[in-house]
Amino acid sequence: MLDRLAAFAPVDLPVISLYLSTQADRRGRANFDSFVRKELKAKSQTYPLRSPARVSFDTDAARIKAYLENIRPSANGVAIFACAGAGDFFETVALDAPIDEHKLYVYHQPHLYPLARLSDEFPRYAALIADTNAARIYVFGIGENLGEVNVKNPNVNKTQLGGWSQARYQRHIENYHLHHAKEVVEALDRVVRKERVNHIVLAGDEVILPVLRGQFPPHLSGRVIDTLRLDITTPEHVVAERTLEALQAHEAKTDVERVNRLLDEYRAGGLAVVGAHDTLAALSHGQVDELYLSASLEEIHAGDEEVGRGLVDESQKTAVMSAGDQTLKVKVADELVTRARQTGANISFIEDATPLDDVGGIGATLRYQLNSHNSILVGAARAK
């Protein structure tokens, strides 16, 4: 969905991006209705009556209100993107992940920063919980279960193998565990490839976990970030909570390490840039490999800011220029996210962004550098 929204061509009509918390309050009710009515009415009145912008906006407002009457009760948040005047554009997503506060943006393209922020905070990952004859593989993302695979093998006990010596029985059990582990790892490998999962959290009993790890090929071993002690009967919501905690702890630790490497690379004049202007310029040339943003960037760069003409795509210039003015103003935080999605750059939001504070909360590692004639100077980014 982020990729589809990033591909939306900027228009000179209002594009609504609405983020709502739909969690129940103390009285068991969602309390977004008054916010929606008040904010949509206020924004609508800023456009001349019967103008194309007003007609498009009011059409969107009516459609949004109708949609909100039927959102699923279990959703904790919802994001809506609409512009009736641009081919009846209307995209929605109901989320299990919580949205902290209601926000309405009206811009010339979808406002993706909060959605990208949620995607980073609740990333897609696999959780494998297993014992000696069963396994469950979950794929979690955006705070919800995106898929589940179960592996079940018959339980074998010594009674069924009467007359066997202890040694023969032990070898049989070990072979059985090995067969079960191979089957589980094959299923996990299929899930990881299909779902494009980068992180795995393991959980299970002390008997099967070492056997499973012994069967992991290198491309799976490198994705394992933590191992937890959880029983196979652990409820799904507990598995989700515990594994997400492990993932976020891992991300917090690696964030510090990656930002330090970014700043070291920048200081050495290597494959890195910092600050809004240079990072936007690198995104404009498709140079960025990974974009690093402070988690509070939207507060740091709250309003529209003037940028150089070379940093805005030609298709955007009519939409973002002030009437009768040649200055170009954009929402920097959103422009960075959109440009990153358009050029295939990874996006990382840094929770403890103290190291980035002095450079405006923005930095990026590069795939290559350009010389003064815009030709490639360094052909490939160094390995992460």
C-alpha positions in Angstrom: 0.0 0.0 0.0 2.9 2.4 0.8 4.2 1.8 -2.7 0.9 2.4 -4.3 0.4 5.6 -2.4 4.0 6.8 -3.1 3.3 6.3 -6.8 0.4 8.8 -6.7 1.2 11.7 -9.0 0.9 15.1 -7.2 -2.1 17.2 -8.2 -3.4 20.7 -7.7 -6.5 19.4 -5.9 -6.7 18.6 -2.2 -5.6 15.1 -1.2 -6.9 14.1 2.2 -4.8 11.8 4.4 -6.7 11.0 7.6 -5.3 9.0 10.5 -7.6 8.1 13.4 -7.4 6.2 16.6 -10.4 3.9 16.8 -9.6 2.4 20.2 -12.5 2.5 22.7 -12.3 5.0 25.5 -13.3 4.4 29.1 -16.9 4.2 28.2 -16.2 1.6 25.5 -16.7 4.0 22.6 -14.5 5.3 19.8 -14.3 9.1 20.0 -13.2 10.1 16.5 -16.6 11.3 15.2 -16.4 14.9 16.5 -12.8 15.3 15.3 -13.8 14.1 11.8 -16.8 16.4 11.5 -15.1 19.5 12.9 -11.8 19.1 10.9 -13.4 18.2 7.6 -15.9 21.1 7.8 -13.1 23.6 8.7 -10.8 22.5 5.9 -13.7 22.4 3.4 -14.5 26.1 4.1 -11.0 27.1 3.0 -11.9 26.4 -0.6 -14.2 28.6 -2.7 -17.8 27.3 -3.0 -18.4 25.2 -6.1 -14.7 25.3 -7.1 -13.2 22.0 -8.3 -11.2 21.8 -5.1 -14.3 22.3 -2.9 -16.3 19.8 -4.9 -13.6 17.2 -4.7 -13.0 17.8 -1.0 -16.7 17.6 -0.1 -17.2 14.4 -2.1 -14.3 12.9 -0.2 -15.7 14.0 3.1 -19.0 12.3 2.5 -17.3 9.1 1.4 -15.0 9.1 4.4 -18.0 9.5 6.8 -19.8 6.6 5.1 -16.7 4.4 5.4 -16.2 5.1 9.1 -19.7 3.9 9.9 -18.7 0.3 8.9 -15.1 -0.1 10.1 -14.4 -3.4 11.9 -14.9 -3.2 15.6 -11.5 -4.8 16.4 -9.5 -2.1 14.6 -7.3 0.1 16.7 -6.6 2.6 14.0 -7.6 3.6 10.5 -5.9 5.5 7.7 -7.8 7.0 4.8 -6.4 8.6 1.6 -8.8 10.3 -0.8 -9.0 12.7 -3.8 -12.3 12.4 -5.7 -11.0 14.8 -8.4 -8.1 12.5 -9.2 -9.8 9.6 -10.7 -12.0 9.0 -7.6 -8.9 8.0 -5.6 -9.8 6.3 -2.3 -7.6 4.0 -0.3 -8.2 2.8 3.3 -6.5 0.5 5.8 -7.8 -0.6 9.2 -5.0 -1.5 11.6 -4.6 -3.6 14.7 -1.6 -1.4 15.5 -2.7 1.7 17.6 -2.6 5.2 16.2 -1.6 7.6 19.0 -3.8 10.6 17.9 -6.2 11.8 15.3 -4.5 13.7 12.4 -5.8 15.2 9.2 -3.5 16.3 6.4 -4.5 18.1 3.2 -1.7 18.2 0.7 -1.0 17.6 -3.0 -0.3 13.9 -2.5 -0.9 11.3 0.2 0.8 12.0 3.5 2.8 8.8 4.2 5.0 9.7 7.1 2.7 8.3 9.9 2.0 5.1 7.9 5.7 4.5 7.3 6.3 5.2 10.9 3.8 2.5 11.9 5.3 0.1 9.5 8.7 0.6 11.0 7.4 0.4 14.6 5.5 -2.8 13.9 7.6 -4.5 11.2 6.8 -7.8 9.4 8.6 -10.6 11.1 8.2 -14.4 11.7 7.7 -16.0 15.1 8.3 -19.8 15.4 7.1 -21.6 18.5 7.8 -25.3 18.6 8.0 -28.5 20.7 9.1 -32.0 19.8 6.1 -32.9 17.7 4.3 -29.6 16.8 5.1 -26.1 15.6 3.3 -22.9 14.8 4.8 -20.2 12.5 3.3 -16.8 12.6 3.9 -13.8 10.4 3.2 -10.5 12.3 3.1 -7.0 11.0 1.4 -3.7 11.6 0.4 -5.1 15.0 -1.6 -8.0 13.6 -1.3 -11.7 12.6 -0.7 -11.7 8.8 -0.5 -15.5 8.4 0.0 -18.8 10.3 1.4 -22.2 9.3 1.1 -25.3 11.5 3.3 -28.4 11.5 2.1 -31.5 13.4 3.8 -34.9 13.7 2.4 -37.8 15.7 3.8 -38.1 19.2 5.9 -41.2 19.9 6.3 -42.8 23.3 8.2 -45.8 24.6 5.0 -47.8 25.1 4.4 -47.9 21.4 7.9 -49.2 20.9 7.7 -52.1 23.4 10.7 -54.4 23.6 13.3 -51.9 22.3 16.4 -51.3 24.3 17.0 -47.9 25.9 19.8 -47.1 23.4 17.7 -48.1 20.4 14.7 -46.1 21.8 16.9 -43.0 22.3 18.3 -43.2 18.8 14.8 -43.5 17.4 13.6 -40.5 19.4 16.6 -38.4 18.2 15.9 -39.4 14.6 12.3 -38.5 15.1 13.2 -35.1 16.5 15.6 -34.5 13.7 12.9 -35.4 11.1 10.4 -33.1 12.8 13.0 -30.2 13.0 13.8 -30.6 9.2 10.1 -30.4 8.4 9.6 -27.3 10.6 12.7 -25.5 9.1 11.5 -26.3 5.6 8.1 -24.7 6.4 9.8 -21.7 8.0 12.0 -21.3 4.9 8.9 -21.2 2.7 7.2 -18.6 4.9 10.3 -16.4 5.0 10.8 -16.4 1.2 7.1 -15.9 0.5 6.5 -13.1 3.0 10.0 -11.5 2.6 10.7 -11.7 6.3 14.0 -10.3 7.6 13.7 -11.1 11.3 12.8 -14.4 13.1 12.1 -14.9 16.8 12.3 -18.5 18.0 10.4 -19.9 21.0 9.9 -23.4 22.4 11.1 -26.0 24.8 14.7 -26.7 25.6 14.7 -30.1 23.8 13.7 -29.0 20.3 15.3 -25.6 20.0 18.9 -26.8 19.7 17.8 -29.4 17.1 16.0 -26.7 15.1 19.0 -24.3 15.2 21.2 -27.1 14.0 19.1 -27.4 10.8 18.9 -23.7 10.0 20.7 -22.8 6.7 22.9 -19.6 6.9 20.2 -17.4 5.3 17.8 -18.3 8.2 20.4 -18.3 11.0 21.3 -14.7 10.1 17.7 -13.6 10.6 17.2 -15.0 14.1 17.3 -12.1 16.6 16.2 -13.8 19.8 15.2 -17.1 21.4 12.4 -17.2 24.0 11.1 -19.8 26.4 7.4 -20.2 25.5 5.2 -23.2 25.6 3.5 -24.5 22.4 0.1 -23.8 24.0 0.9 -20.1 24.6 -2.0 -18.0 23.2 -1.4 -16.1 20.0 -1.7 -12.6 21.6 0.9 -13.5 24.2 3.2 -14.8 21.5 2.7 -11.5 19.6 3.4 -9.4 22.6 6.5 -11.2 23.7 8.1 -11.5 20.3 7.4 -7.9 19.4 9.1 -6.8 22.6 12.1 -8.9 21.6 12.1 -7.4 18.1 11.9 -3.8 19.4 14.7 -4.4 21.9 16.9 -5.7 19.1 16.0 -2.8 16.8 16.8 -0.2 19.5 20.3 -1.7 20.0 21.0 -2.0 16.3 19.7 1.6 15.6 22.4 3.1 17.8 25.1 1.0 16.0 23.8 1.9 12.5 23.5 5.6 13.2 27.1 5.7 14.5 28.3 4.0 11.4 26.3 6.5 9.3 27.9 9.5 11.0 31.4 7.9 10.8 30.9 7.4 7.1 29.7 11.0 6.6 32.6 12.4 8.6 35.1 10.4 6.5 33.5 11.8 3.3 32.2 8.4 2.4 28.9 7.0 1.2 26.6 9.0 3.5 24.8 12.4 3.7 23.0 14.2 6.5 20.5 17.0 6.8 17.3 17.7 4.8 18.8 19.4 1.7 21.6 16.9 0.9 19.4 13.9 1.7 16.6 15.1 -0.5 19.2 15.8 -3.3 20.5 12.2 -2.9 17.0 10.8 -3.0 16.3 12.9 -6.2 19.2 11.1 -7.9 18.2 7.6 -6.6 21.4 7.4 -4.5 20.0 6.5 -1.1 20.3 3.0 0.1 18.9 3.5 3.6 17.1 6.6 5.0 17.5 7.3 8.7 14.9 9.6 10.3 14.3 10.7 13.9 11.0 9.3 15.2 10.1 12.9 16.1 10.9 14.3 12.7 7.4 15.4 12.0 7.6 17.7 15.0 11.0 19.0 14.0 9.8 19.8 10.5 6.2 20.6 11.2 5.3 23.0 8.4 5.9 23.5 4.7 9.5 24.4 4.0 11.2 26.0 1.0 13.4 23.7 -1.0 15.5 24.2 -4.2 13.9 23.7 -7.5 16.2 20.8 -8.3 14.9 18.9 -5.3 11.3 18.6 -6.6 10.3 16.5 -9.5 8.9 18.3 -12.6 5.5 16.7 -12.1 5.3 18.2 -8.6 6.2 21.8 -9.5 2.7 23.0 -10.5 1.2 21.5 -7.4 3.7 22.8 -4.9 4.4 26.3 -6.2 2.7 29.2 -4.5 0.4 31.2 -6.8 2.4 33.9 -8.6 5.6 32.7 -6.8 8.5 30.7 -7.9 9.4 29.3 -4.5 8.8 25.6 -3.8 7.5 24.5 -0.4 7.1 20.9 0.7 6.5 18.9 3.9 10.0 17.7 4.4 9.2 14.7 6.5 6.6 13.4 4.1 8.7 14.2 1.0 11.6 12.2 2.4 9.4 9.1 3.0 7.6 9.4 -0.4 10.8 9.8 -2.3 12.4 6.8 -0.5 9.5 4.5 -1.3 9.6 5.7 -4.9 13.3 4.8 -5.3 13.4 1.6 -3.3 15.4 3.0 -0.4 14.9 1.4 3.1 13.5 3.6 5.8 14.5 3.4 9.5 13.0 5.5 12.2 15.3 6.1 15.1 13.6 6.1 18.5 16.6 7.5 20.4 17.7 10.0 17.8 20.1 12.0 20.0 23.1 11.3 17.6 21.0 12.7 14.7 19.8 15.8 16.6 22.7 18.0 15.4 22.0 17.2 11.7 18.2 17.9 11.8 17.2 14.3 12.5 18.0 13.2 9.0 20.7 11.1 7.3 21.2 8.4 4.7 23.7 5.9 3.5 24.3 5.9 -0.2 24.5 3.3 -3.0 27.0 5.4 -4.9 28.4 8.9 -5.1 28.1 11.4 -8.0 30.9 13.7 -9.1 30.4 17.3 -10.2 29.2 16.1 -13.6 26.5 13.8 -12.1 28.3 10.6 -13.2 28.8 7.7 -10.8 32.0 8.0 -8.8 31.6 5.1 -6.4 29.8 2.1 -7.9 28.3 0.3 -5.0 27.5 0.9 -1.3 29.6 -0.9 1.2 28.0 -4.0 2.8 25.9 -3.2 5.9 
